[in-house]
Amino acid sequence: MNTGRGVLALMGSGETSPTMVTLHRELVARLGGDADAVILETPYGFQVNRDDISTRAREYFRRSVGLTTVVAPDARTDGPAGEAPGDGDADRGRDRVRRADWVFSGPGSPSYALDRWHTLRLGEILRERVGRGHGVTVMASAAACTVGFAALPVYEVYKAGHHPTWLMGLDLLGVLGLPVAVIPHYDNTEGGTHDTRFCYLGEPRLAALEHELPDESAVLGIDEHTAVIVDLGTSSVRVWGRGVMTVRRRGAGVLVPGGTTLSLDQLRGLVGGRESGVISPPRRPADDGIGAVHRAVTAAEGGAVTLQEAVAAAESRFDTAQEARDAATMAEVVVELESVIAAWSADMEEDQGGEWARTVLHGMIRRLAGAAGRGLSEPEHTLGRILGPLLGLRRRLRADGAYDLADEVREAVAAGGVRLRDTLEGSEWSWEEEPRDRETNSLPEA
């Protein structure tokens, strides 16, 4: 039920993480009512866990976005091994994508997706959707790599060591007059000691590849947990999220920060080199005091954080609470972090730190249990050191016949939760966390 000129949304990463929930809801709200929503499995269709990835994606959109989706499977997996689908199946698949109100595709291999989509002529359908402004089309991560006229074979270069080269992309943005090569994960830092920016390409290889691009073209870089939304009705471009969009020509980049809106003509000028400079970011509101752990679950534009950042913030807060012997806060952090990990569990992308986050959470629980164990045993140790001399004093008072004073000692320790029982051998004591009222033998009222 397309309600007018549509949207093309490109996401740098985090497409099924808490950081993108707000944006997904906004895009789906444009459609109104029950939308015909399709997830394209193709980029990860070769993976043995594709069914699990699809299930997590459908659950994410159902639970977090309120959108019921169907999965358009990678056509090669439908028939016998190695066989292409029949013409009828391919036609039905293309027609479904063409008419769908909402189409989404995400992580996997850009080169595999391009090979399948070129073969099935699905790229033509996606270009036609953009050209006529139909519905919402969301291309993220690996799928975002395919939307330019040139595309990066990420797996082959980074994982297999192939010589860097461009592939022929779908050129969805060419329909809008934007001759670009789109690179998601533009600000990636997973490499630590080695450069994994530019979708794991690194600066030297990107610089070499740039020389192969035509003079009138550019690289369009999209940071992680950042999106570029092209409104096909208003011909406007909005950068959404925590990072920036970079328009790079021959090593020189123009930065368009999150929260910025510019016209499609302005972006064409940046791509063609007719405009230059740094676009100033819009003014953002001051931090509202909400903790990083909570923001990871309720992330909104400009306030999103990654799972790794949320875990680091939680661990720091837990450490501070432990030093302050603040058990309530320690327990609160554990509960919050468990909620954060659950919220990120639907993320389709791999290597997002889920196992590491659970390891940190388990460590917190063990530390909290250790502190609780010490706390439970502490009264016995402390009271044992104090009660020894007091019981000795009471025995001497009783031996001297000072029973009133001996009873006062009993009443004093009873007020602190210590119960005494006199035997022939002496006095025995026990400690109660909730001292009983001495007269009624019942727990005191709250």
N, C-alpha and C positions, 0 to 999 in steps of 0.2 A: 504494500500500500504506500508507494512512494508519494510523498506529500509536496514535491516540488524539486527544484534543483538540489542536487545531492552534495555529498562530501567525500573527499579522498583524504584519509588519515594515514599518516606514515609514523610508525613508532620505532624508536631507536632500541628499546628493550623493555622488559617488564610488562609485556602486553597482557599477561594473565596474573599479575601481581596486585597487591593492594594499592600500589602507587597509581594505577590506571583506572581504578573503579569509578572515580568521579567523572573522568572523561568518557568512559564507555557509557555511563548512564546518560550523560548529556547527548551523545550521538544517537543513542537508541530513542531518547525522548523526541527527537526530531521526526521519527517515523510515525509515532502515535499508534495506539492499539496493538493488536497482535501482528508482529512483523514476521515475514518469511525470512528466516535467518540461516545462513549456510556457512559452515566451517570447511575450508579447503584443506584436506589432509596432506596434499601432495609434497610439500617441502620435507616432511618427516615420514612420508609414506614408505620409504625403504627400511625404516628402523623396525626392529623386532618388537619394540614396545609401543608401536604406534597406537594400538588400541587403548593402552593406558593413558597416553598423552591426550588422545581425543576425549576420553572419559573425563579426565581432570579439567580439560578446557570447557566441556559442556557443563560440568558441575559449577565451575567458576562463573560462567555467564548466567546460569540459572539462579544460583544462590546470591551472588554479589551484584548482578546487574538486573536480574529479573527478566532475562531473555531466554526463551526456549529455542534451542538450535538443533540442526541436524548436521551430520558430517557427510560431506561428499568425499568418498574414499578415493585414494589414489587408484586410478583406473587399472593400472597394471596388476594390482593385488586382487582384482575381482575374478579374473579368469585363470586358466592354467598358467603355470610358471612361465614367464617370458612372453606371453601372448598379449597383444594389444587388444583393447576392447573392440567390439563390433561397431560399425558406423552408427547403428541405432542407439547403442548405449552412449556413445560419444555425443551424439546430437542431443539426447535427453539431458546429459550432464551440462552441456553448453547452454541449453535453453533454461535450465534451472538457475544457473549462475546469472544468466542475462536478466531474468525476471526477478531475482531475489531482492528483497528490500535491503538486506544487510549481508555483506560477504566479508569473511575474515580469513586471513591466512597468516601464519606466524613462523615459528622456528624450524630449523632443519638445514638442508643444503640448498643454497641458491642455484648451483649448477644442476642438481637433480631436478629441482622444480622447473627450471627453464627448459630443460630437455623434454620433460613431460608436457609442459604447457605449450611449447612450440609444436610438438608432435600432434597434440590434441586440438590445436588451434584455439586453446582457451585464452591465450594472450589477446587474441583479436576481440574476444567477448569482453574481457576486462577493459581494454582500450575503448570499446564501444560504450560501456557503462560510464566511463569517465567523460567521454565526449558528449553524451547526451545528458549528463548530470543526473544519472539515475541512482537513487538510494544512497546508502553508506557503504563505502568500500574501505576496509581497514587492512593495511599491509604492514606487517611488523617483522623486525629482526631479519631472518633470512628472506622472507617474502619482500620486505622493504628493499633488500639488495637488488631485486629483479625489476623494479619499476622504472629505472632509468633506461636510456638508450644503450648504455654499457653497464655491465654488471661484474662484480668481483667474485671469482671462484674461491671462496674463503677456505673450505676444507682442503682443496688441492694445494693451495699456497702455504697455509699455516700448518696443516697436519701432515701433508705428503711431500712438501718441499718442492712442488712444481714451480717452474719459472713464472713470475707474476705476469698475467696478461688479462685483457678484458674479454668478457663474453658478450654476446648480443643479448641485450635486455628486452623487456616487454615494451619499453618506451611509453608507459602510461602518461608520464609527465610531458612527453613530446606533444601530445594532444593539446596541452595547455601552453605550448610555446616555450618549454623549459628543457633544453638539451643538457641533461645532467646525468652523472653517475651517482647514485645514492649509496652512501656508506653509513649504516647504522653502527651502534656500539662505538661511536666516534671517539669518545673519551675513555675507553676501556683502560683499566689499570691492573687487570688480573695478573699480568706478567711480573709485577713487582720489580725485579732487577732488569727485566728486558722490556722493550717497547711493544705493547700490545694495543696501542691506540689504532684508530681507523680500522675497526673490525679485525684486529689481530694482525694487521698488515705492517704497522710500524712506519716511521717517517721515511727511511731510505727507499723502501719499495713503493710507497705512495708517490714520492717525488719522481721516481723513474716512470711510473705508470701515467702520471699527469702529462708527460711529454707526448704520449700517444693519443691524447684527446684532441679533438678539433679546437681551433682558436676560439670559436664562438660558444664553447661548452664550459662546464665547470663541474667540480665535485660538490655534492650537497651532503654535508655531514650532519647526522642527527645523534646527539648525545644519548647515553643510556637514561632510561626513565624520563624520556622527553618525546614529545610528539609534534609533528607538523600537520596542521589541519588546513586543508584547502577547501574553502567554501565555494562550491561551483556556482552557487546562485549569486553571491555578492562579489565574486572574483577577489576574495581576500584570503590572506594566508596568516595563520596564527601559530605561534610557537607556544607550546604548553608543557609545563613540567619544570623539573629542577635544573636542566641544563640549557644548552644553546643549540641553535641551528647554525652551521658554518657554511658559507658559500666560498669555496676555495678555488682560486685560479693561479696556477703556476707557483704554488707554495704560499701565496698571500691569501689570508682568509678574512672575510667580513663576518663578524659575530652578531647573531640576532638572538638576544636572550629570551628565556622563557617569559611569557606574559606579553610579548610584543605582537602587534598586529600590523601587517603591511599589505599593500595592494599587490595583486598578481603582477601588475606592470612594474612595480618596484622590484619584485623578485626577479623578473625578466631582466631588468637593468643590471642587477647585481650579477646574475649569471653571465650576461654578455659583456661585463666589464665596463658598462656605461655609468655605473654608480659604484662608489667605494667608501671606505671608512668603517668605523665601528658604530653600530646603532646602539644608542643608550638604552639601558633597560628601563622599564616602567618602574615607578616607585612602588615598593611593596609595603604592606602594613607591618608594623613591628611584631615580633614574636609574641604570641598570646600566652606564653607560659606553659603550653601543653608539652609534656615530655616527649622526647624522641621515640620512646617505646610506643606511646599511644599514637603518635603521628604516623607510625608505620602501618597501623591498622586503618586509621581514618585519614589517609593521605589525601590532600587536596592540592590544587595547582599551586606550585611554588613552595609547598611544605612537605613534599614527599621525601622519604628517606629509604635507603636500601635495607634489605634484611641484615646485611653485615653491619651497617651503621646502627641499626636498632639493637642488635645483640651487643655491640660494643658499649652502647649507652646503658643498656640494662646491666651489664657486668660491672661497669663503673659505679652505677647507683647501688648495686648489691654490695660491692666492696666498701663503699662509704657507710652503708647501713650496718655492715658487720663490725666495722671499726667503732661505730657509735653504739654497738650492742642493741640495735633497733630491730628486734625480731619481727615486728609487724611489717615494717618496710621490706625486710628481706623476703618474707612470704609474699607480699604484694608484688614484688618484682618477678618472682618465680611464676606467679599466676599470669601476670601481664605478658611475660616472654612466651609462655606456652600459647597464649592467644595469638601472639604475633606469628609464631611458627605455624600454627594452624591456618592463619590467614594467607600465608605464603605457600601453603602446600599444593595449591592448584597451579602454581607457576609452571608453564610448559617448558621453559628453558632449563637446560641442565646447568650444573656448576653454579647454582645460586646460593650454595652454602647451607642447605637444609641439614645435612648430616653434622656439619660443624656446629650449627646453631643448637641442635639437639644435644651434642656433646657438652656445650657450655651449660645448657639447661640442667643436664644430669649432674654436672659438677656443682652447680648452685644447690641442687637438692641435697647432694651429699654433704656439702658444707653446712647447710641449714640443719640437716639431721645431726651432724656432729655437734653443732652449737646447742641444739635441743638436748642431746644426750648429756652434755656437760651441765646444762642448766638443771636437768632433772636430778642429777647426782649431787649438785652443789649444796643443797640444804643439809644433806647428811654429813658432808665433809665439814661445812662451816659450823653447823649446830653441834656436831660431835666435839669440836674443839672448845666450844663455849659451855656445853652442858656438863662436861666432865667435872670441871671445878664447881659448877652450881649444884650438881647432885652430891658432890662431896660435902659442900657447905650444908646442904639439907640433911644429910646423914648426921653431921655433927650437931645441928640444931635439934634434931629429934632425940639424939642420944643425951643431949643436955636438958631435954624436956621442954624446949622452946617450940612447942607444936604450932602455935599461932604463926611464928616467923617461918617455920617450915612450910605451912600451908600457903603463906604468901609467895614463897618461891614457886610452889606448884602452880598457883594461879597466874603468876607472871609468865612462866614458860608456856602455860596453856593458852594464854592470850596470843602467843606467837605461833600457835598451831602444834605445840608439842604435847603429847599425852604421856603421862607417867603411870606406871603400874608397879606397885610395891610387891616384892617377893621376899622370901626368907633370905635369899642371897643378896638382896639390895633392891635398887630401883631400875626398871627398864623403861625406855622411852621410844616413842614412834612419832613421825612427823606427818601431818595432814596438810595438803595444799589448801583445803577449805576447812579451817578450824570449826568444830562444832560448838554450839552454845552450851556452856557448862551446866546451865540449869535445865534446859529443855532437851539436851542431848540431840538437837537437830541442827541442820545447817542454818546459819544466820540468814535473815531475809535480805534481799538485794536492796 
